[in-house]
Amino acid sequence: MKAIWHSLNVSLDTLNELSENTMGAHLGMEFTEIGPDYLKMMMPVDHRTKQPYGLLHGGASVALAETVGSMASGLIIDPDKQICVGMEISANHLRGVKSGYVHACAKPLHIGATSHVWDIRITDDQHKLICVSRLTMAILAKR
């Protein structure tokens, strides 16, 4: 399969360095895998990401989904000519998680000239589906 990325010279180390001093870094998010048409990251279920009942906060799942999907769009566009920004996100929380890590995988549903739509599946350490999310990114000309 041909890679969808603008540049094939992207490393996980580079992606994680770009995330320093961001909300993703504050929540412990880390990029873990890049494939020809997907990007993965993980996030701990800990004091930063739980709600008062001790479960993973739905907002933390949405932040994970938007972070991995946004970075994936950023890897597709020509950064000299374009920027990408989140336009809409939805999430269905299917299962609670109390500990360990959650793992997000972003795959494109649509890659157009002015928008990208991502399917993001979040699973727990046992590969059980805990959240499905759809992210729409606007692709804008750089000014």
N, C-alpha and C positions, 0 to 999 in steps of 0.2 A: 504494500500500500504506500502511495506517495504521501509524504508528510504535508500537513496543511500549514505549517509554520512559515512565517516570512523568512526567518533565518534558521538554519539548522545548527548553528553554533551556540545554542543556548544550553547552559548547564543548570542543574539543580542548585549548585552553589551560587550561581549568579542570581537565580530567582529568589533564593532565600536572602541574599545580600540586599536585593532591591526591596525586600519586605522589612528591613530593619527600621525601627522607629515608626511603625505603623500599628493600627489596631490589630492586624493579624499577628504581629510579633508580640504584642501585649497579651493576646489570648493564647499564645504558644503554638500558633499555626506554623506548619513546615511543609514545603513542597517535597514530595517523595518520589514521584515518577513522571516522566514525560514520554509519551508514545507518539506514533505518527499522527494520531487524531484524538488524543486525549491528554488531560493533565490531571494529576492527583496530588492531594495534600491531606495532611492529618492534623488533628487538634486534640489536646488532652481534655478529658472530662474531669475538671478539678474546681477549686474554689473560684477561679476566674470565669468559668463557663457554666456553672450550675445555678439553678433557681432555688428558692427557699425550701422546696420539698426534696432537695438533694438530687434532682434530675437535671440532665443537660437542658439548658435554657434554649427555647425555640429561637430566640434572637441570636444566640451564638451559632446555631445551625445555619441560620440565614446569612450571618456574617461570613461563615466558612464557605457557603455556596457562592456568595457574591465575590469573595476574594479569589477563589479558584477560577470562576468563570470570567471575571474581569481580566485576570492575568492571561488566561487563554486567549481572549480577544486581543489583548495587547501584543501577544506573540504572532498574531496573524496579520495585523495591520503594518503598513510602512510607517515606522515611527518618525521619519523625517517629514512625512506629509499628512499624517492623520493622528487623531487621538480617539480614545473610546471611553464612553461613560455609561454607567448603568442607567437604564430607562425604566425597567419594571422587573420585579422579582416576585415569585410566589413560592410557597412551600407548604407541603403537607407533612406534618409530623406524625409518624406511624407507630413509633415504639419509643419508650423511655430508655435512657442510659444513665447509669449511676457512677460508673468508673471506667478506667481504661482510656482508649482513644476512639475517636470517630474519624472515618476516612471518606473523603469526597473525591468523586471522579466526574470531571466535566467532559462531555462529548457534544459536538455541535449538532444541532438540528437544522440550522440554516446559517450559511455564511454568505451574506450579500454585500453589496457595495456600501450600503448605508445602515445596515443592522446585522447583528449576529444574535442567534437564539441558541442557548445552551441548555442541555438536560444535565442536571447534576444529581447524582445519587449519593447519599451518605449512608454508610454502613458502620456497624460497631466492629469490635475486634473479632467477633464470631461470624462476620460477614452477613449479619442480619440487617435488612433494610430498615433504617430508622427515619429517613426523611427523603422526599423527592422534591426537587426544586426546578423551576424554569426561570432562566434569566435572559432578559432582552437587553442587549447593548446597542447604543447608538454609536455609529462611526461618523466622526466629524472631521472636516478639513482643519488642519493645524493653521492657526493664524500667526 
